[in-house]
Amino acid sequence: MEIRCRKCNCTHNTGSSCRAKAVKICKDTAECVTFNRDAAKQEVIVRNGNLFNATKDLSKRNTRNVPLTCSATNCLFNKRENCIANGILVTEDGASCATFTEH
């Protein structure tokens, strides 16, 4: 599963890929609760789709097997609190899961 993350100031974010050993998505808000702010990293504000210009190594893919638990029971990709999507994207606004699709 590929986990792309636009929260550039997260300790787990390297080149817009999540390097956490496990990821958890919250039930009520579909936010990434694994997000951990790193004061040493500067948050990149993305406007008009310029994420590609704002971060290095964005094109490097990270397709590791990462346990991704999801408590959003109304998400199409949630099967017994496990995400079955091919990949997810965590947005910069509130660290929410952009792959969340209500069923």
C-alpha contacts under 8 A as a table, 3 or more apart, distances in Angstrom:
res1	aa1	res2	aa2	distance
1	M	62	N	7.99
1	M	63	T	5.15
1	M	64	R	6.08
1	M	65	N	6.02
1	M	66	V	6.97
1	M	85	A	7.55
1	M	86	N	5.30
1	M	87	G	4.80
1	M	88	I	7.78
2	E	17	S	7.95
2	E	61	R	7.21
2	E	62	N	5.58
2	E	63	T	4.51
2	E	64	R	6.81
2	E	86	N	6.83
2	E	87	G	4.40
2	E	88	I	6.48
3	I	17	S	5.97
3	I	18	C	5.65
3	I	62	N	7.02
3	I	63	T	7.45
3	I	87	G	5.51
3	I	88	I	5.02
3	I	89	L	5.99
3	I	90	V	7.72
4	R	16	S	5.72
4	R	17	S	4.69
4	R	18	C	6.12
4	R	87	G	7.70
4	R	88	I	6.21
4	R	89	L	4.71
4	R	90	V	6.31
5	C	8	C	7.24
5	C	13	N	6.70
5	C	16	S	4.95
5	C	17	S	5.53
5	C	18	C	6.02
5	C	89	L	5.63
5	C	90	V	4.66
5	C	91	T	6.34
5	C	92	E	7.57
6	R	16	S	5.77
6	R	51	L	7.96
6	R	89	L	7.66
6	R	90	V	6.05
6	R	91	T	5.18
6	R	92	E	4.86
6	R	95	A	7.93
7	K	10	C	5.71
7	K	13	N	7.04
7	K	16	S	7.54
7	K	43	E	7.10
7	K	44	V	7.78
7	K	90	V	7.22
7	K	91	T	6.54
7	K	92	E	4.72
7	K	95	A	6.49
8	C	13	N	5.95
8	C	14	T	7.73
8	C	15	G	7.93
8	C	16	S	6.53
8	C	41	K	7.23
8	C	42	Q	7.17
8	C	43	E	5.47
8	C	44	V	6.06
8	C	92	E	7.74
9	N	13	N	7.18
9	N	37	R	5.76
9	N	38	D	5.46
9	N	39	A	7.25
9	N	40	A	7.86
9	N	41	K	4.88
9	N	42	Q	5.61
9	N	43	E	4.80
9	N	44	V	7.53
10	C	13	N	5.31
10	C	35	F	5.97
10	C	36	N	5.21
10	C	37	R	4.65
10	C	38	D	5.29
10	C	41	K	7.45
11	T	35	F	7.61
11	T	36	N	5.72
11	T	37	R	6.13
11	T	38	D	5.08
12	H	18	C	5.45
12	H	19	R	4.98
12	H	20	A	5.26
12	H	35	F	7.47
12	H	36	N	7.36
13	N	16	S	5.68
13	N	17	S	5.53
13	N	18	C	4.80
13	N	19	R	6.11
14	T	17	S	5.32
14	T	18	C	6.44
14	T	19	R	6.77
15	G	55	T	6.35
15	G	56	K	5.83
15	G	57	D	5.09
15	G	58	L	5.15
15	G	60	K	7.58
16	S	55	T	7.32
16	S	57	D	7.83
16	S	58	L	5.79
17	S	58	L	7.67
17	S	61	R	7.40
17	S	62	N	6.27
18	C	62	N	7.81
20	A	23	V	6.54
20	A	34	T	7.76
20	A	66	V	7.84
21	K	66	V	6.19
21	K	67	P	7.38
22	A	34	T	7.80
22	A	66	V	5.53
22	A	67	P	4.93
22	A	68	L	5.95
22	A	69	T	7.97
23	V	32	C	7.22
23	V	33	V	7.58
23	V	34	T	5.57
23	V	66	V	7.24
23	V	67	P	6.32
23	V	68	L	4.74
23	V	69	T	6.36
24	K	32	C	5.91
24	K	33	V	5.68
24	K	34	T	5.78
24	K	68	L	5.67
24	K	69	T	4.78
24	K	70	C	5.76
24	K	71	S	7.90
25	I	30	A	5.58
25	I	31	E	5.43
25	I	32	C	4.57
25	I	33	V	5.81
25	I	34	T	7.65
25	I	68	L	7.64
25	I	69	T	6.28
25	I	70	C	4.63
25	I	71	S	6.14
25	I	72	A	7.13
25	I	97	C	7.34
26	C	29	T	5.87
26	C	30	A	4.89
26	C	31	E	5.24
26	C	32	C	6.29
26	C	33	V	6.21
26	C	70	C	6.41
26	C	71	S	5.40
26	C	72	A	6.27
27	K	30	A	5.77
27	K	70	C	6.87
27	K	71	S	4.04
27	K	72	A	3.88
27	K	73	T	6.71
28	D	71	S	7.81
28	D	72	A	6.41
29	T	72	A	7.80
29	T	96	S	7.34
30	A	71	S	7.89
30	A	72	A	6.08
30	A	96	S	5.63
30	A	97	C	5.65
30	A	100	F	6.95
31	E	94	G	6.87
31	E	95	A	5.51
31	E	96	S	3.89
31	E	97	C	5.73
32	C	35	F	5.76
32	C	90	V	7.11
32	C	95	A	5.62
32	C	96	S	5.75
32	C	97	C	6.56
35	F	95	A	7.03
38	D	41	K	5.53
39	A	42	Q	7.27
44	V	54	A	6.76
45	I	92	E	7.97
46	V	49	G	6.40
46	V	50	N	5.77
46	V	51	L	5.58
46	V	54	A	7.43
47	R	50	N	5.88
47	R	51	L	7.72
49	G	52	F	7.59
50	N	53	N	5.37
50	N	54	A	6.32
51	L	54	A	4.92
51	L	55	T	6.32
52	F	55	T	5.97
52	F	56	K	7.63
52	F	58	L	6.51
53	N	56	K	7.62
55	T	58	L	6.24
57	D	60	K	5.60
58	L	61	R	7.77
67	P	82	N	7.91
68	L	82	N	6.04
68	L	83	C	5.84
69	T	81	E	5.49
69	T	82	N	4.69
69	T	83	C	6.16
70	C	73	T	7.60
70	C	78	N	6.40
70	C	81	E	4.83
70	C	82	N	5.51
70	C	83	C	5.98
71	S	78	N	7.75
71	S	81	E	5.51
72	A	75	C	5.61
72	A	78	N	6.92
72	A	81	E	7.63
73	T	78	N	6.22
73	T	81	E	7.21
74	N	78	N	7.51
74	N	102	E	5.53
74	N	103	H	5.93
75	C	78	N	5.40
75	C	100	F	5.78
75	C	101	T	5.21
75	C	102	E	4.65
75	C	103	H	5.90
76	L	100	F	7.39
76	L	101	T	5.48
76	L	102	E	5.74
76	L	103	H	5.17
77	F	82	N	7.97
77	F	83	C	5.45
77	F	84	I	5.23
77	F	85	A	5.59
77	F	100	F	7.49
77	F	101	T	7.31
78	N	81	E	5.64
78	N	82	N	5.53
78	N	83	C	4.89
78	N	84	I	6.41
79	K	82	N	5.25
79	K	83	C	6.36
79	K	84	I	6.76
85	A	88	I	6.87
85	A	99	T	7.99
87	G	99	T	7.96
88	I	97	C	6.91
88	I	98	A	7.07
88	I	99	T	5.37
89	L	97	C	5.91
89	L	98	A	5.40
89	L	99	T	5.97
90	V	95	A	5.59
90	V	96	S	5.41
90	V	97	C	4.60
90	V	98	A	5.77
90	V	99	T	7.84
91	T	94	G	7.01
91	T	95	A	5.12
91	T	96	S	5.43
91	T	97	C	6.39
91	T	98	A	6.20
92	E	95	A	5.39
92	E	96	S	7.54
93	D	96	S	6.74
97	C	100	F	5.64
